[in-house]
Amino acid sequence: MDSLTLNSMKFIGKLKAGVNKRRTRKSYFCTLCKEDFKDPRLLNCYHSFCRFCLDEYLMVNYEDGNFPCPLCKEMNIAPVNGCRGLPKNEYIKISDSSFPINCDLCEHKIKADSVCKDCNTNLCKSCLISHISMQGSKYHNVISLGKGKEQIRTCSIHTKEELLYYCDTCEKPICHTCNTTEHKTHRSKDIASMATILREQLGTSLKTVTSNTDANDFQNKVAEQKRKIKAYQEDVIAMIDERTKELHRLVNEIRGEFVRKVVNENEENIKQLENNMNTLNTNVAAIEELLKLGNIFLQHAYNIDIVVHTPKLQKQLKKLQRLDVQISEIKLKHFSPSQTGITDFEIEKIFGTFDKLNKRPKHIQSISRLSELRCSYSDEDRRTKSIRSHRSFDASSSSRCRKAFWCSEGTVTGLTLLRDGSVCVCLGGEGILETFTTTGLRIGHKKFHHPIDDLVAARNGSLYISSNSEKRIFKLVKENKEIFAETRSCVRGLAIDFDENLIAGMTEKGSFFDRHQVGHVTEISKTHKVKRVVNDNKIRYPARIAIGKNRRIVVSDWIQLSVFICNGDILIGTYPGIVDSEQEFIPRGVCCFENGDIVVVDISTNCLHWLSPEGRLRRVVPLDNQEAWSVTADQNNTVWIGTNNGYVFPVELLS
């Protein structure tokens, strides 16, 4: 970590720590460090800050030669020599008798008596003599820091003449020579008369500006809105939890969708209110700061400064007064639990509804789709009988299951093996990635703020994660998440080919219940070059991808309910399940061994279908009572199964 980053972090920490720090005396102080000013510098918007605070602030907020004011966000040009080049606010020092003003040139920091406006430097008596004796600075504008003595400013054109008049036409101070030559036809006043007029205007402006008229009322309204939102959120979540207890295990997936919807929507409302509150607080602070400076100007400013700065200061006051902060209208959706009975087709209605809930949750869609696919069986007994008859294969010579371990509540939508032998598990609906040893010891956890779908590991240890809802592919390197690719299509299954290119299954829609859509398989190189590698019209929904023998791409299609083996755009094999089976083939996860053999999960019979590289059935492997969903393979003819209820277990497939 470089020094710039460290300084920025320290500065941000200092700001946070200073917000709640109580001050021992009332004064005009720096709003960045919350302390009395140290070497105060004035910005174009007339807000002042310590020079050191501004230096630190610039490290974080400098961009293209400009930086915003910390209070009003008006852009300022950053001087070449940093904040040292900004003008000093001498009136803060003059107004505060306890504020020490030391010479900027002396090593021993002797008290300063004068200030050179051209050099922006405080000078003691000794340094003043040296300063005015030098050829380059003998005509600089040097003024006394003592109170009561009127400041003398000289003309920029006639450098030896004092500015004695104010040109109304040009709106600037002028000297006697300018008044009798270039400006002789213009309307003008003497500086003292103009200063008197502007002092009266500034005094009136300061009295009419009120910085906290509606602040307390606004704060109370925001607090009340937040209380209502919190109470509403707690009530809705309580109702959702109560309904969850009455439903079948599958409804727990829906519960997550509803709770996330409530929390996310209310977080957005609260965030909007807090943003409004922050805007108001910033505006209040900006106005108060200008009021303080204006009062100091009114009491202590020289005539020339009144003339020069009052119009700008008045303009700034009017600008801040015009800022309008409104409380955003909060629209809460009402949750209405249903009282109907529990069926596969009525789960959404049983659970409850939100106002304007137009999109069916994806988990409800999955349940409904399975019900449609099983519609040929009129009751549960017939389905059970069919599954049992299909499970009559002799598994004694086909596989050997080892002990399963539990990850978390939810469906294991994808899993992959890492270089160190551990297994990384994707709990897609919950947006969770977890890493386990082969014995089930959890060694890693990563939470996403959105659902995820599938994952794959590269040889260098990087993880790629697809998010169907976000239409993005994320790259995870040592817990650092970045967006690898953004897509127009919905991205589902992922695989890595032998050249470390990412292979992704793309679909037109997130749901696979619209059978009138066409999908494709896309290759994304390490340099982010994108091309379609499979574009066969037979492929409708490439939800899971695997790389097989001779770079073949194996696709588990959740609409066509088939496994496709492709060599580029050439379809060389199709596996639609066992032809004579009474039970329909519903593929999910798919993987390949090094010899090209294919293993696919069939969730209708809860079996593994072991296929040849060309897609011919070798063997069906029952998985007893485990509800398999996803699958991956290692180099030892062992497949790792992720289940619909959060379990992971290995299965050794025997020759």
N, C-alpha and C positions, 0 to 999 in steps of 0.2 A: 504494500500500500504506500503510495507516494505521499510526500509532505503536504501537497495541496489537498488531497483527500482527507488526511488527518486533521489539518487545520479546519476544513469545512465541517467535519464531524464534531470537532471540539466547539466550533462556533454555534452550530445548531443545538448542541447540548447545553451550551451556555444560555442560549435564548430560552429554551424550555425551562431551565432551572430558574431563570430570572423572572418568569411570568408571575409566579406566586410569591416572590420575595417582597416582604413588607418594607416600606420606606420609613425612616425615622423622622423625616421632616418633609413638609410640603414644599416642592420647588419645581422648577422647569427642568425636566431631566430627559435623557436620551431614551427613546422608546424601544431601542434595540437591546441595550444592556440593562435598562431599568435603573441606571445609576446617574449621578450628576455628570454633566458634560465634561469630557476631557478633550481639549482641542476641538471644539465644535465646528463643523463644516456645513455650509448652507447650499442646498440644492436649488435648481431652477424653480421648483414649486414652493420654495420658502420653508421647507421642512429641514430641520437641523438634526445631525447625529454626530456622535464621536467619530473622529477620523479613523481610529483603530476599528471601531465597529463597522464603518463603511468599507474599510479594506477587507475585512473578513466577509462582509456581505457580498462584495464584488466577486470574491472567489467562487461563490455559489451561483450568482445571478448575472454575471457579465456575459454578454452575447453581442457579437458584431460591433464592438465599440460603444455599446449602450448598456444601461442598466435601469431598472424601474425603481422609483421611490418606494421604500419599504412600507410607507403609509398609503399614499394615494395612487401609486403605480404609474405616475407620470414618468415618461422616459427621460433620462439624462445622459448626456455625452460623457463618457469616462475620460478624464484627462490622461495624457501620455504618462505622466509621472504618478499616476494613481490618485488617491484621494487627497494627497498633499497639494495637488493642483486646484482643488476646490476652494472657493473663497471661505475665509474664516467668518464666523458669526461673532463679531466683537461685542455686539450688544448683549449677548448672554453673559459675557464676562463682566461687562460694565454693570449690568443689573444685579449680579450676584457678588456682593462685597467679599464673600468668602472664597471666591474663585481666584486662584493665583494666576497671574499673567507674567510669565517669565520670558526672558530674552531667548529667541530661537538660535542665536549665534554664539552666545557665551557658553563655555564648558561648565561653568559653575551655576548656571541658571539664575542669573541676577534678575531682579524684578524689572519688567519692561515699562518704559515710559511712553513709547511711541510705537506706531505700526506703519510700515511701508505698504501702501495699497498696491503698488505695482509689483512688488516682490512677494506680497502676502506673508510678511515676516514681522514678528515682534522684535523691538530693538530697545536695549538699555541706553543710557546716556552716552556711554563710551562707544558702543557700536554705532549709535546714530551719527556721531561725529565722523567716524570712519566711513560710514555709508554715504553721507552727503558730500564728502570730500573726493570720492571716486568719480572719475569722468563719466562712467556708464550709468551711475545712479544719482548724480547730483541734482537732476531735475525730477526725480521721482516724487510721487505724491505721498508725503509723510505727514501723519496727523498725530496729535497727542491723545493718549488714552485717558487723560484726566476728564472728570465730569465738568460740564458747564462751559467748556471752551468750544466754540463753534469750529467745525471742521472746514478747512480750505481745500477746495478742489480746483485743479487747473484745467484749462481747455486742452483738448487733444490736438487741436490745430495750432493754437497760439499757446505754446506750453508754459509761458511765463505769466499768463493772464488768468485771473481767478474767474470761476463761473459765477456771475452775478445776476443773470437774467434767465427767464424761462420763456422759450418761444412756444406760444399756444399753437401756432400753425404746424410746426415740426414736432411738437411735444417732446422737447428735450432742453436741458440747461445749456446756455451759451455764455460766452464772455462779452466784454464791452466791444471789442473789435468786431466780433461776429455780428453783434447787434446793430452796429453802424454800417456794416458792409453787406454781407450775404443775406442777413435776415432783416435788413432795415425796413422792408415793406411788410414784414410780418407783424402780427399782434404779439406783444411780449409783456411780461410782468417781471418785477424784481423777485429774486429767489425767496426773500422773507415773506412777501405777500402771498406768493404761490404756496409756500410751505404752510402758512396759516390756513389757507383755504383747504388744502389737502389734509391737514391735521384734523380739521373739523369733520371732513368726509370720512376719514379713517375712524375717528371716534364714533361717529354715527353707525358705521358699518359694524364695528365691534359690538356695539350695544344691541343691534338688531339680530345678530347671529346667535342662535341658541343651539348648543351642540347636543343636548340630551332631552329634547322636548318629548319625543316619542320612544326613547330607548327603553325605559322601564316597562312601558305598556307592551312594547314589542317582545321584550324578554319574557314577560309573563305569558303572552300568547304562545310563544314558542315552547315554553316549559309545559303549558297545558296541552298543546298539540302532541308533544312527545309523550306525556303521560297517557293520553288517549290511545296513541299508537301502541305503546307498550302494553297497556291493558287489553287492547283489542288483540294484539299478537298472542298474549298469554291465554286469552279466552279461546281463540281459534285453535291454537296448538293443543289446549286441553281437550277440546271437542274432537279434534283429529285423533289424539291418542286414545280417547274413549271409544271411538268408532273402530280403531285399529284392533282393539282387544276382541271385537266381535267377529272379525273376518278370518278367513283362511290364511295360512302362512304366506301365500303369494301376494296378499294385499299389503304386506309390509313394504314391498317395493313401491307401491303407490303412495304409501304414507310419506316416504321420503320426498316424493315429488310435490305433494301438497304442502308439507312443512317448508320446504325450500322456497316454494312460491310465496308463502306468507312472509317469511323472513326477508327474502330478497326485495319484495315490493316495499315492505315497511322500512328496510334499510335505505332504500332509495328516497323514500319520503323524509326520513330523519336526516339523511345526508343533505337533501335540498334545504331543509329548515336550518341545519347547521351552517350551510354555505351562506344563506341569507343573514344568519346571525353574525357570521364572521365579516360579511360585507358591511353590515351596520356598525359593528365594533370598530372596524378599520376606518369607516367614514367618520365616526364620532371622534376617534383618536386624531384623525387628520384635522378636523375642525378645531378641536381643543388645542392642538399644538399651534395652529395659526392664530387662535385667539390669544394664547400666551405671548407669542411673538409680537402680535399686533399691539398688545398692551405695553409691552416693553418698548416698541418703536414709539408709541404715543408719548411715553414718559421720557425717553432718553435719546431718541434719534435726532440727529442733526437735520437742519433744514434741507440740506442737499439730499440726504437719504430719504427724508419724507417725500421729497419731490420725485426722486428716482423710483422708489419702491412702492409707494402707496397705490398707484393705479394697478400695478401688477398684483399686489397683495389683495386689493379689493376684488379684482377679477378672479383670483384664486378662491376667495371666500364665496363669491357668488356661484362659482363652478361647483364647489363642494356642497353648497346649500341645495343645488338643483338635483343632487343624487337622490333617486327614489328607490327605496327598498321596500318591497311588498312581501307579505307572507303568502307563500304559494298555497293554493287550495289543495287540501289533502282529500283524495277520494279513496275511501276504504271499500274494498270488496267484501260483501257479506258472505260468510260461510254458512251453508244451510245443510245440516246432516239429513240424510234420507232415512226413512223407516221401513223400506221394502226389504224383502227377503234376500238371502245370499244365493246367487247363481253366477255361473261363469260369464253370462252376458250382461249382468246387472251390477258388476262390481263397482263401476264408476258411480252409478246412481246411489248405491248403498252407502258408499263412502262419504259422499257429499259433493257439493258443487260450489264453484266460485262464480261470481258475476263475470260475464264476458269470457268465460273459460271455453274457448272455441276449439282449442287443440287437445285431442285426446292424449293422455299420458302414454308414453311408449310402452310401459309395462302392461297397461290395460290392453293395448293393441296386441301385444304378444299373446296374452291369454285368449283374446277373442280369436286370433288367427289359429291358434291350436284347436280351439273349439270347432272352428269351421272345417279344419282338416280332418277332424275326427267325427264329422257329422254323420258318417255312414253307420256309426255305432250308436244305437238308440239309448243305451244306458251304461252305467259304470261296470256292471257285471260282464257285459259283452267285451268292453275294452280290456278289463282285467284278464278275461279268458284268452283274448287274442295275444296280449303281451306275454302271458305265461307260456302259451304254446310256442311263441317265437323264442323264448328263453330256454328252450329245451336242448340247446346245443351243449355238448360236453366240453366244459371249460378246463378240465383237468390237464389237458395237454396243450392248451392255447395260451394261458396267461397265469401269472402269479402276482396277486395284489399285495402290496405292503401297507403299513399302517398309515391312515389318513390323518391330517392335522387341519384344524379349523382356523380360518383367516379372520373373517368378519361376517356379519349379517349381510347378505346380498349375493348376487350372481357373480361368479368369477368369469367375466366376459373374455379374458385373455390371460395368457401366462407365457413366460419365456425363460430360458435357462441362461445364466450369466457365466462369464469366463471362470469365476472362482467356484463354480458348481452350485451356487445358490439359485433359487427360483424366485423370479419377480412376478407378482400376481396383480392383475388389474381387476378391481371391483368397480365396474364401469358406472353403474347407476349411482353409486355413492361417491364417485370421483376420487377413489383411493388407490394408491399404489403401495404394495407392501412387499418386502423382501424377506425370505425365509431360508434357513439352512435346510438341507435335505431331511433333517430330523424334526423340522417344524419350529425351530427357534426363530422368533421374529428379530431381524437385525436391521430393518429399515422401514420407514413410513413416510409417505408423501401424500398430502391432501390437496386436491384441485378444487377450485370454486365452481366447477361445472362438471357435468357428466363426461366420462371418457369411454372409449370403446375397445380398442385393441392396442397391443404393444409388441415391439420386436427389439432385440438387442443386436447392435453391430459388434464386429470383432474388437473394436477399440474400446468397448465398454459403454458407448453411448446408447441411450434408450430413446426410441421413437414411439410416441403415443398419439393415437388418432382420437379426435373428438368430433363425433358426428354432428352434435348440436352446434358446435362452434365453427364447423367447416375449416378446421385447422389441424396441422400435424405439429406436435411439440417435440422438441429435442431436449433431453435431460442428460446433463453431464455433471457428475458429482454434485447432485442436488440443485444445480443451477438450471432453471427452466428458460427456454427461449422458443420463439415461434420459428419452426423450420420451414413451413409452407402454409399458405392460405389458399383455399380452393373455392371455386364457384359451386362445385358439386359437393355432395355429402361424402365424407371420407370414412370408410369402414375398416376393412381388413388391411393388415400390413405384413410385409415380408422383406427380407434382405437377400439380394442375389449374390452370386459369387464375386461380383466386382464391387460389392458394397453399395450398390444402387438401391434406393428404397422403392419397393413395389407396393402400390396402394390400390385397393378396390374402390372405385368411385360410383356413386349412385345419383340418380336425378333427385330423389327425395329421401328424407330420413327414414320414412316408414316403408316396410316391404309388403304392405297390404294392397298397394296400388300395382296391380299386375301389368299395367300398360306403361311401364317405364323400361328404359334400356340403360344398362350400366356398362362400364368399361374399366380396364385396368391400366394404370398409368405408372410410368417409371420416372422417378425424380433422382437425378444424379447428385453427387456430393457438392457439385457446383450449381445446383438448383436448376439444371436444365430439365425440362419436362417434355415427355413424349408418350403417346399412347402405344402400348405394346400388345394389348388385346382389345379388339373392337368388334367382336362377333355379335351379331344381333340376337343370337340364342341366349347370350348371357344377359340376364335381367338385373340381378342383384348380387354382385360379387362381395358378399359380406365378410368372408374370410379367405385369406390367400396363403399359399405355401409354394416354395420353390422345390421342384422335383429334379429327376434325372435329366441330364443334358439341357439344363437351364429351362426346363419346362415349368410353366406356371399352372398351378393347381388351384381351382376356384370352387369354393363352396357357395352355391347359389341358393339363396333363401326364398326366392320366388319360384324358380324352376324346380326346386327340391331335387337338385342333382349336383354331382361333382363333375366339373369340366377340366380336361387336361389339354393345355394349349401350348403350341410351339409358335410364338409370335401370334399372328392373326389366324393361324391354321389350327382348327379344332381337331385333335388327333384321338380323343377319347372322351366318352361320357359314361358316368355311372349314375343311374337313376334309382338305385336300390335293388333289392331282390325282386325279380320280376313276379314270381309266384306267391309273394308274401301277401297275407291279408292286411298287414299293417303298412300304412304309407310311410315312405322314407322321408324323414325330416332332418337334413344335415345341419350341423352347426360348426364346431371347430374342426380344423383340418391341419395336418402336418405331414412331413415327409422324412423318411430315413435317408441315410447317406447312399444306400443302394437304389434309391428312387421309389421304394414302396411307400404307399399312401395310407394314412390312418385318418378316418373321419368319424366324428361323433354323430350318432343317430338318436335324437332325444325322444322319438316316438316309442322306441323299444329299449332305450337306455343301454345301447350296445356300441361297441367300436366295430367299424367295418374296415378290415385290413385288405387293401387293394394292391394290385401290381402297378408298376409305373405306367402301364397303358390303361388302367382303370378297370381291370378284371378282378372280381372278388376272389380273394384267397381264403378268408375266414371271417366269421362274425364272432366277436368276443363279448359275451354278456358281462355287465358290471354290477350284478346283484341289485342292491337297493340304492346305490349311489346315483344321484340325478346328474349325470355328466352333461357338460355344456361346452367347455373349451379343452384344447389338447395341444401339447408340444412334445417333441421327442429329443432324446440325447443320443450319444454315439454308441450306446450299449444296448440298443433295441429296447429301451425303456421309454414309455410314454408317461407324461405327467398330465393328470386329468384335473380340471377345475369344474366344480359342480354348481348347480343352481342355488344351493343353500350355503355357499361360503367355504366348502371344504376343498382341499387339494390332496391328491394321493398318487403315487407312482404305480404303474402296472408294467411288469416285465412280460413282453410278448415272446413266447418261446417258439422256436422253429418247429 
